Amino acid sequence: MTDFLNFFLLGRCFFYGRAFYVKSDKYVIIIIAVILAFNNTQVSFILSAIFIFKHTKKKPNNNMEFIHINKKQVKHVDAVVMETVGFPDSDGRKWDIKEKDARYRSLFGAPLLVITAAWQMIKYLVCDDYEIKHLLWGLVFLKVYAKNQTIHCSIVGWPTVKEFSSRSWYIIRILAEQKNRIVTLQSRFEGSPPQDPNNPTKIPNLVADCADFHIDEPFPWHKKWVSRKFNGPGLKYFVAIAIHSNNICYAEGPEIATRNESRFVKETLLLEMPDDEPIEVDAGPKGDSRLMGPDTGMSSEIRKKKSKLRARCETIFSFIKSFQVMDTHFHHRALSADDMMENHKDCFDAVVVITQLKFMLGVNTLFDSPDMTDVSYSVV
């Protein structure tokens, strides 16, 4: 009877272990050996419980941990794209050419691999009547962002303007909701050199900056919208990227263009950062000992390194502004200024998600950071 209970518990352990994605089959082999070594049912039960708790895992939260892309999926998305844009296949023109990647980027703002990953990330989150082609609609909206929706419709097979608008905005909002799943502050430690917790000086892991984006003039007009960077109406966003890897770690906004950068940073990023961790910034944000501006460099060599780090942030903004919706006047005013800002935020977050996917898949890269191991700060 005892042996029967042991094998019963073993079976249950194996079943629940596999159901919760056991990290490795070697753990199953180990637990089999341990359980068979005991004749006591209670001991076997305890060991089984410990095994399930310690050596199994639930479905992960990080999208890239469970986005598995294979050639079949990529080929399927490629076929859908070819059909959606109506590429002619009867006059001898070739779809698979060396400029294919540039073709994808010019239409959708992302290469085939990134589009496939984006679909794998959201396909179980969208409504049942949404297909891959609707993801393409949303990407066309973000990349092309023409004044007239008819231009967008002409690219993707002539759906009605009403259908294109509703479905593309739905996709954009679904993509935007994924930002907090793949853009995380924890990723700032990727590639970071080990630091002694007892050492009062710390090496920075983040470099951050603000950027302004064009919008149409809100009504009624107020000077608070005017950006000093381009002397026109705009919205301000704040982005922080990793120093030791190609990761967007934080993105927040929007605020009105005249929003004080110091307050913006204090009320967002600094609330989530440790009190003793330095952050590289430009001359804008001030008023916190963790903000290390250009003048904190102790030598000309260090100041040059800090300048190169800040240039990486500018590269991120150039990637974001490669989508026309972020590079031209945002003309979706909506019913109120708040609604307009919410729409702009959805577009910004969706673009950030696509940009981060490019980094995670190795499609886009930043120039290498300078060696910062000799740059450390004591945050008081």
C-alpha positions as CSV (number, residue, x, y, z in Angstrom):
1,M,0.0,0.0,0.0
2,T,2.8,2.4,0.9
3,D,4.6,1.7,-2.5
4,F,1.3,2.4,-4.3
5,L,0.9,5.8,-2.5
6,N,4.5,6.7,-3.2
7,F,4.1,6.0,-7.0
8,F,0.8,7.9,-6.9
9,L,2.4,10.9,-5.3
10,L,5.3,10.6,-7.8
11,G,2.8,10.7,-10.7
12,R,1.0,13.7,-9.3
13,C,4.4,15.5,-8.7
14,F,5.4,14.8,-12.3
15,F,2.1,15.9,-13.7
16,Y,1.9,19.2,-11.8
17,G,5.6,19.8,-12.4
18,R,5.1,19.6,-16.2
19,A,1.9,21.6,-16.0
20,F,3.8,24.5,-14.4
21,Y,6.7,24.3,-16.9
22,V,9.5,22.4,-15.0
23,K,12.8,24.1,-15.7
24,S,14.6,20.9,-16.6
25,D,13.8,17.2,-16.8
26,K,16.8,16.5,-14.6
27,Y,14.7,17.6,-11.6
28,V,12.1,15.0,-12.5
29,I,14.8,12.3,-12.5
30,I,16.2,13.5,-9.1
31,I,12.8,13.5,-7.4
32,I,12.0,10.0,-8.8
33,A,15.2,8.7,-7.2
34,V,14.6,10.5,-3.9
35,I,11.0,9.4,-3.5
36,L,11.8,5.8,-4.3
37,A,14.5,5.9,-1.6
38,F,11.8,6.6,1.0
39,N,9.1,4.2,2.1
40,N,7.4,6.8,4.4
41,T,4.4,8.3,2.7
42,Q,4.6,11.5,4.7
43,V,8.2,12.1,3.8
44,S,7.4,11.4,0.1
45,F,4.6,13.9,0.2
46,I,6.8,16.6,1.8
47,L,9.6,16.0,-0.7
48,S,7.1,16.2,-3.6
49,A,5.7,19.5,-2.3
50,I,9.2,20.9,-1.9
51,F,10.1,19.8,-5.4
52,I,7.0,21.5,-6.9
53,F,7.6,24.7,-5.0
54,K,11.4,25.0,-5.6
55,H,11.9,23.6,-9.1
56,T,8.9,24.6,-11.1
57,K,7.8,27.9,-12.4
58,K,4.6,29.5,-13.5
59,K,4.2,31.2,-16.8
60,P,6.7,34.1,-16.9
61,N,5.7,37.8,-17.1
62,N,8.5,38.8,-19.4
63,N,7.2,38.5,-23.0
64,M,10.5,37.5,-24.5
65,E,10.7,34.5,-22.2
66,F,7.7,32.9,-23.9
67,I,7.8,34.4,-27.4
68,H,9.2,31.6,-29.5
69,I,9.7,32.5,-33.1
70,N,10.3,29.8,-35.7
71,K,10.8,29.9,-39.5
72,K,7.3,28.7,-40.2
73,Q,5.8,31.7,-38.3
74,V,8.1,34.1,-40.0
75,K,7.2,32.7,-43.4
76,H,3.5,32.9,-42.6
77,V,3.7,36.5,-41.6
78,D,5.7,37.2,-44.7
79,A,3.0,35.7,-46.9
80,V,0.3,37.7,-45.1
81,V,2.3,40.9,-45.7
82,M,2.7,40.1,-49.3
83,E,-1.0,39.6,-49.7
84,T,-2.0,42.6,-47.6
85,V,0.1,45.1,-49.6
86,G,-1.0,43.4,-52.9
87,F,2.4,42.7,-54.2
88,P,2.2,41.5,-57.8
89,D,3.5,38.0,-58.4
90,S,2.6,37.6,-62.0
91,D,4.9,40.0,-63.8
92,G,8.3,38.5,-62.8
93,R,8.9,40.8,-59.9
94,K,10.6,39.2,-56.9
95,W,9.5,39.7,-53.3
96,D,12.6,38.1,-51.7
97,I,15.3,40.6,-52.6
98,K,18.2,42.1,-50.6
99,E,16.2,45.3,-50.2
100,K,13.3,43.4,-48.5
101,D,14.3,44.6,-45.0
102,A,14.3,48.2,-46.2
103,R,10.9,47.6,-47.8
104,Y,9.5,46.4,-44.5
105,R,10.9,49.3,-42.5
106,S,9.6,51.9,-45.0
107,L,6.0,50.5,-44.8
108,F,5.8,49.2,-41.2
109,G,8.8,50.7,-39.3
110,A,10.1,47.3,-38.4
111,P,11.6,44.3,-40.2
112,L,9.8,40.9,-40.6
113,L,11.3,39.3,-37.5
114,V,10.1,42.1,-35.3
115,I,6.6,42.1,-36.8
116,T,6.5,38.3,-36.2
117,A,7.6,38.8,-32.5
118,A,5.0,41.6,-32.0
119,W,2.2,39.3,-33.3
120,Q,3.3,36.4,-31.1
121,M,3.3,38.8,-28.1
122,I,-0.3,40.1,-28.7
123,K,-2.1,37.4,-30.6
124,Y,-3.7,35.9,-27.5
125,L,-4.6,39.4,-26.2
126,V,-6.6,40.7,-29.1
127,C,-10.2,39.9,-30.0
128,D,-10.9,36.7,-32.0
129,D,-11.7,38.6,-35.2
130,Y,-8.3,40.3,-35.3
131,E,-5.6,38.9,-37.6
132,I,-2.0,39.5,-38.5
133,K,-3.1,42.0,-41.2
134,H,-4.6,44.2,-38.5
135,L,-1.3,44.4,-36.8
136,L,0.1,45.6,-40.1
137,W,-2.6,48.3,-40.2
138,G,-1.5,49.6,-36.9
139,L,2.1,49.7,-37.9
140,V,1.3,51.5,-41.1
141,F,-0.6,54.1,-39.1
142,L,2.4,54.7,-36.9
143,K,5.0,54.6,-39.6
144,V,3.3,56.6,-42.4
145,Y,0.8,58.8,-40.4
146,A,-0.6,60.6,-43.3
147,K,-3.0,63.5,-43.0
148,N,-5.6,61.4,-44.9
149,Q,-6.5,57.9,-43.8
150,T,-7.2,57.0,-47.4
151,I,-3.4,56.9,-48.0
152,H,-3.1,54.3,-45.2
153,C,-6.0,52.3,-46.7
154,S,-4.4,52.2,-50.1
155,I,-1.3,50.5,-48.7
156,V,-3.1,47.7,-47.0
157,G,-5.7,46.6,-49.5
158,W,-8.3,49.3,-49.3
159,P,-10.4,48.6,-46.2
160,T,-12.9,51.3,-45.4
161,V,-11.5,54.3,-43.6
162,K,-13.8,53.6,-40.6
163,E,-12.7,50.0,-40.3
164,F,-9.0,50.9,-40.7
165,S,-9.2,53.6,-38.1
166,S,-11.0,51.6,-35.4
167,R,-8.8,48.5,-35.9
168,S,-5.5,50.3,-36.1
169,W,-6.2,52.2,-32.9
170,Y,-7.2,49.0,-31.2
171,I,-3.9,47.4,-32.2
172,I,-1.9,50.5,-31.1
173,R,-3.5,50.4,-27.7
174,I,-2.8,46.7,-27.3
175,L,0.8,47.3,-28.2
176,A,1.0,50.2,-25.8
177,E,-0.2,48.0,-23.0
178,Q,2.9,45.8,-23.4
179,K,5.3,48.6,-22.6
180,N,5.6,47.7,-18.9
181,R,6.2,44.1,-19.7
182,I,9.3,44.5,-21.8
183,V,10.5,48.0,-20.7
184,T,11.7,47.5,-17.1
185,L,14.1,49.2,-14.8
186,Q,15.5,45.7,-13.9
187,S,17.1,45.5,-17.4
188,R,19.5,48.3,-16.5
189,F,21.7,45.6,-14.7
190,E,22.2,43.6,-17.9
191,G,25.9,43.6,-18.7
192,S,26.6,45.8,-15.7
193,P,29.9,45.2,-13.9
194,P,29.6,43.8,-10.4
195,Q,29.5,46.4,-7.6
196,D,30.5,46.0,-4.0
197,P,27.4,46.8,-1.9
198,N,29.7,48.0,0.9
199,N,31.5,50.5,-1.4
200,P,29.9,54.0,-1.0
201,T,30.7,54.9,-4.6
202,K,28.4,53.5,-7.3
203,I,28.8,53.1,-11.0
204,P,25.8,54.5,-13.0
205,N,23.6,52.0,-14.9
206,L,21.2,54.5,-16.5
207,V,21.4,57.6,-18.7
208,A,18.2,59.6,-19.1
209,D,16.9,62.5,-21.1
210,C,13.8,64.4,-22.1
211,A,12.5,65.0,-25.7
212,D,9.7,67.2,-27.1
213,F,7.4,66.0,-29.9
214,H,5.3,68.1,-32.2
215,I,1.5,68.4,-31.9
216,D,-1.1,70.5,-33.7
217,E,-2.2,73.7,-31.8
218,P,-4.7,72.7,-29.1
219,F,-7.8,74.9,-28.7
220,P,-8.1,77.1,-26.8
221,W,-4.5,78.1,-27.3
222,H,-2.2,78.6,-24.3
223,K,1.6,79.4,-24.2
224,K,2.1,76.4,-21.9
225,W,2.2,74.2,-24.9
226,V,5.1,76.0,-26.6
227,S,8.3,74.0,-26.7
228,R,11.5,76.0,-26.4
229,K,13.3,73.3,-28.5
230,F,11.3,74.0,-31.7
231,N,9.2,77.1,-30.8
232,G,5.9,75.4,-31.3
233,P,3.2,73.3,-29.6
234,G,4.6,70.0,-28.2
235,L,4.5,67.3,-25.6
236,K,7.4,66.2,-23.4
237,Y,8.5,62.6,-22.7
238,F,11.2,61.2,-20.4
239,V,13.3,58.2,-21.4
240,A,16.0,56.3,-19.6
241,I,18.2,53.7,-21.2
242,A,20.8,51.2,-19.9
243,I,24.5,52.1,-20.1
244,H,25.9,48.6,-20.3
245,S,23.3,47.1,-22.8
246,N,20.9,48.0,-25.5
247,N,17.7,48.4,-23.5
248,I,15.1,51.0,-23.0
249,C,14.5,50.8,-19.2
250,Y,12.0,53.6,-18.6
251,A,9.7,55.7,-20.6
252,E,7.2,58.2,-19.1
253,G,5.0,61.0,-20.3
254,P,3.5,63.0,-21.8
255,E,3.6,66.3,-20.1
256,I,3.1,69.8,-21.6
257,A,6.2,71.1,-23.4
258,T,6.9,73.7,-20.7
259,R,6.9,71.1,-17.9
260,N,10.0,71.6,-15.7
261,E,12.3,68.7,-16.4
262,S,13.6,68.6,-12.8
263,R,10.1,68.1,-11.4
264,F,9.2,65.7,-14.2
265,V,12.1,63.4,-13.3
266,K,11.6,63.7,-9.5
267,E,7.9,62.7,-9.8
268,T,8.6,59.7,-12.1
269,L,11.9,57.9,-12.3
270,L,13.5,59.0,-9.1
271,L,10.5,57.6,-7.1
272,E,11.4,54.1,-8.3
273,M,15.2,54.4,-8.0
274,P,17.4,53.6,-4.9
275,D,18.6,56.5,-2.9
276,D,22.2,55.8,-3.6
277,E,22.2,55.0,-7.3
278,P,23.5,57.7,-9.7
279,I,21.9,58.5,-13.1
280,E,23.6,60.2,-16.0
281,V,21.6,63.2,-17.3
282,D,22.2,66.4,-19.3
283,A,22.2,69.9,-17.9
284,G,18.4,70.0,-17.7
285,P,17.3,68.0,-14.6
286,K,18.6,69.3,-11.3
287,G,17.8,69.3,-7.5
288,D,18.7,65.7,-6.6
289,S,22.0,64.2,-5.6
290,R,21.4,61.2,-7.8
291,L,21.3,63.3,-11.0
292,M,24.8,63.5,-12.5
293,G,25.0,66.2,-15.0
294,P,27.9,67.1,-17.4
295,D,29.7,69.2,-14.8
296,T,30.2,66.2,-12.4
297,G,33.0,64.8,-14.5
298,M,36.3,65.1,-12.7
299,S,38.4,65.2,-15.9
300,S,38.1,66.0,-19.6
301,E,38.3,62.3,-20.4
302,I,35.4,61.5,-18.1
303,R,33.3,64.4,-19.4
304,K,33.8,63.0,-22.9
305,K,32.6,59.6,-21.8
306,K,29.5,61.1,-20.2
307,S,28.9,63.1,-23.4
308,K,29.0,59.9,-25.4
309,L,26.5,58.3,-23.1
310,R,24.0,61.1,-23.5
311,A,24.4,60.7,-27.3
312,R,23.0,57.2,-26.9
313,C,19.8,58.8,-25.7
314,E,19.6,61.0,-28.7
315,T,20.0,57.9,-30.9
316,I,17.0,56.3,-29.1
317,F,14.9,59.4,-29.9
318,S,16.0,59.2,-33.5
319,F,14.8,55.6,-33.6
320,I,11.4,56.6,-32.1
321,K,11.1,59.6,-34.5
322,S,11.7,57.3,-37.4
323,F,7.9,56.6,-37.1
324,Q,6.2,59.5,-38.7
325,V,3.6,59.7,-36.0
326,M,6.4,60.8,-33.6
327,D,8.1,63.1,-36.1
328,T,5.3,65.2,-37.4
329,H,2.6,67.3,-35.9
330,F,0.2,65.0,-34.2
331,H,-3.2,65.9,-35.7
332,H,-5.6,63.6,-33.8
333,R,-6.9,66.4,-31.5
334,A,-9.8,64.3,-30.1
335,L,-12.5,66.0,-28.0
336,S,-10.2,67.5,-25.4
337,A,-6.6,68.2,-24.7
338,D,-6.5,65.3,-22.2
339,D,-7.9,62.9,-24.9
340,M,-5.3,64.1,-27.4
341,M,-2.5,63.5,-24.9
342,E,-3.9,60.0,-24.1
343,N,-3.9,59.2,-27.9
344,H,-0.4,60.5,-28.3
345,K,0.8,58.5,-25.3
346,D,-0.7,55.3,-26.8
347,C,1.2,56.0,-30.0
348,F,4.4,56.8,-28.2
349,D,4.2,53.6,-26.0
350,A,3.5,51.4,-29.0
351,V,6.5,52.8,-30.8
352,V,8.7,52.3,-27.7
353,V,7.5,48.6,-27.6
354,I,8.5,48.1,-31.3
355,T,11.8,49.9,-30.7
356,Q,12.6,47.7,-27.6
357,L,11.7,44.6,-29.6
358,K,14.3,45.6,-32.2
359,F,16.9,45.8,-29.5
360,M,15.9,42.5,-27.8
361,L,16.0,40.7,-31.2
362,G,19.3,42.3,-32.2
363,V,17.8,44.0,-35.2
364,N,18.9,47.5,-34.0
365,T,21.8,48.3,-31.8
366,L,23.4,51.4,-30.2
367,F,27.0,52.3,-30.5
368,D,29.0,50.8,-27.6
369,S,29.1,52.7,-24.4
370,P,32.5,54.0,-23.2
371,D,34.1,52.1,-20.4
372,M,32.5,53.5,-17.2
373,T,34.3,51.3,-14.6
374,D,36.5,54.3,-13.6
375,V,33.4,56.6,-13.3
376,S,31.7,56.3,-10.0
377,Y,29.9,58.6,-7.6
378,S,29.2,58.8,-4.0
379,V,25.6,59.8,-3.7
380,V,25.0,61.8,-0.5
